[in-house]
Amino acid sequence: MNTHYHGDHHYGNMEFADCVIISSELTREVLTMNGPPELGEWQGGLQKQIAALQEVRSSAAEPRVREALGYEITEKQALLEATPSIRRVTAAVTFKDTLNIHGSGRSIQLFTYGGGHTVSDTMVYIADVQVLIAGDLVLNKSHPAMLHGFPEAWAVIVERIGREIEFTRLIPGHGGVAGRESIAEMLNYLQEIQAYAAAAARSGESADFWLAKGIPAPFDTWEGSHIFEWNFRWLYDTYNHS
């Protein structure tokens, strides 16, 4: 089951040739409409991304940011090496809002509350063990990539998850297995970074001025520190042009 259309959540589909791949209708539509990139173009784009990340890492002052950028560079390099063998496989079964699957020993529910992290984000609920697989809607102390998302709707979705779903364990798209505490943490992140970027945009000071202050607590200890800058600049520019 693909929670959304981002490559790190669907590139592996080709390894499951004997399985039925499932996604929401919108996720499959995005992947079908935007076909796989031409190999040379894809590789060239990745090489530019790696070079840019290396340049940023060389000048980064914060050790956590340098470490996070190192991981990002390693992942991009591994993807670059793998590109010749990757082929796109989209879902054979899709659903609009909810899909229930009943096995011999367990039932699961696939569902979407719409778009937050992307245009369509699917979750999986396993009721008998109260486990929620949340995709990238809810992470565990890890900065979420917001650049393809809808921040206000995302926050509403996270609040709704906490209010409507009975679960004790949460499996996030990134980070270790967590509990219900991740709902409040994620909601706080989404609300706080929007407020922080909006205040920065109103201040008349540059994005660089605000980024020089570092990542606000408690998010300064989260994984993927470099992603905070991506999110902040995107939101700052959005508010400056709204």
C-alpha positions, 0 to 999 in steps of 0.5 A: 500500500502506497501512502502517497506519491513521493518516490521514497514511498513507491519506488519499491513497488517493482520488488513486489511483482506477486503482490497487489499494490493499493493506493488512493485514486488521487495518488495513482492519478498523480503517478499516472499523469506525471510519468517517470522521468527520462533517465538522463534528465532524472540523473542530471537532476539528482547530480545537481541536487547532490552538488547543491547539498554538498555545498550547503553542508560545507558551509553549515555551522550546526553539527546536527544540520551537517549530519542531516545533510550527510544522510540526505546526500548519501540517500541521493547518491544511492538513488542515483546509482539505482536509477537505471533499474527503477521502473514505475509500478502504480496501484492495481487497486484504488479507493476513494475514501475507505477500503476494508480488507478482511483476512482470515485472521485480521481486518485492516482499514485503508482510509484518507482524510484528503490532502495534507502532506500531499494531494492525497495521504492514506493511512492504515488502521489495524483495529484489533491491535490499535496500530495506526500506520500514518505515512508522512502525515505524522512523523516521530520527532522528525522534520516533515517535508512540507513543500508539496503540502497544504499546511493548514489542511495538514494540521486539521487532518492531524487534529482529526486523527487524534480525535477520531482514531483509537490507537496506542502505537503509531508507525510513522513514515519516518522515525521510530515507532511512537505512541499518541504523543506524536499527534500533539508533537506533530500538530505543534510543529505544523502550527508553530512553524507557520506562525514563526514564518508568518511573523518573520515575513511581516518583520521585514527582515530576510529569511536568512536573518531569521534562519541565523537564529537557529531552529526554535526549541523543541524542534532543534533536537528533531531528526532531519534538521536541514528540512526546517530551512526548506520548510521555513523558506517555502512558508516565508516566501508564501507569506511574502507573496500572499 
